[in-house]
Amino acid sequence: MRHLARRRLGFSLWIGATCALSACAAERTPATAPVQPAVRLQQCEIFACPSNFVPVPGLRSAASAVVAGGNGVWALDDQGAIYRLNERTKQFDAVPGTLAWISAGGGNFTINEDEVWGGTAHINHTFFWSSFQVWHEMDIPPAEPIRFVAAGPGHNLDECHFLEVWGLSVANHVFRLSSGNCGRYWEQIQGPSLVTIAAGGGEVWGLDATGQVFRFDATTVSFKQVTGTLTRIAVGVDGVWGILDRSPVDTGGAAIARGGGGVTLAPQVFQYDPATGTFVEIPNAPMKTIAAGGNGVWALDGSGNVFRLQAVTRKFIPVPNVTLLSLSVGSGTDVWGIDQNHQIRAFVTPTRLIRTNAPP
């Protein structure tokens, strides 16, 4: 039997190594289907039933951010109030404090909690969510307030980085958090000044102000430039993805970029090819936003329409009946977004497992 990875899905099913069948009215096997003879071995295949994004309650005001990590989902409302998803009730519970931004990542279901970080509106205080379930202020580098943190799994080559936790300062300097036996402190990494950074799948990537792409080499503890130009980057277990969008401003649904001479250029999606060390374009994918995690690769076009990457065909498939302002794909906590009404939604997939006969 093919072993199916056991993954906790907040609004889906627990999938084990044993074949099972869940209800999916639109795709049930007809009653007239022939009964297969009993065999000694069976093989399971997974098929996704029609799915949708469902609203998740709990916020007292309009949502401004939702972030999905490895074992938790966090949110902010437009007043800066903080919320955490309650796994039992499937709604958000308020957490004391206010923040201007929040990030989460790096956790899993067996060993590590997520690194959860946030900062204040004045960018002079940075906090992390401790194992004691309270916010602690973290000492920041002198004159280098941290404006954003990205976290993901690490290789821990030096026993100081079992998680990769990276901060960008207001001056676009790059800092890596040491922990474990090395103590817990920010260490500046010399090299390019980055305006965005992404961590996931054991990888750390970043972009500078001109869209040049850099990959962190853990063995040399330095960033190496990679051929290509991007305006957005996402890293997950399915690889490294980027968008090149030449629009100087948000076009509000046009999803276009204007080049020289009045030429209209659509945004482009690229996937990094480790074999060639280059980014390869995914054709016919004019996406404005991309997110990657344990639940695959997802994107939004300029109108907020939602798409998911179909790995077999390498095509982005539309997800109907919803438009979103933002997306967050956790490494183990499903797919989340904020809709046009500023309400948080979670992607729900009823899954059916079909038994297929295999030779004895």
Secondary structure, DSSP 8 states (H G I E B T S, - for coil): ---------TTS----SS------GGG---TTS------SEEEEEEEE---EEEE----SS-EEEEEE-SS-EEEEETT-EEEEEETTTTEEEEEEEE-SEEEEE---SSS---EEEEE-TTS--EEEE-TTSSEEE----TT--EEEEEEEE---TTSS-SEEEEEEETT--EEEEE-GGG-SEEEEE-S---SEEEEETTEEEEE-TT-EEEEEETTTTEEEEEEEE-SEEEEETTEEEEEE---SS--TT---EE-GGG-EE--EEEEEETTTTEEEEESS--EEEEEEETTEEEEEETT-EEEEEETTTTEEEEEEEEEEEEEEE-SSS-EEEEETTS-EEEEE--EEEEEEEE--
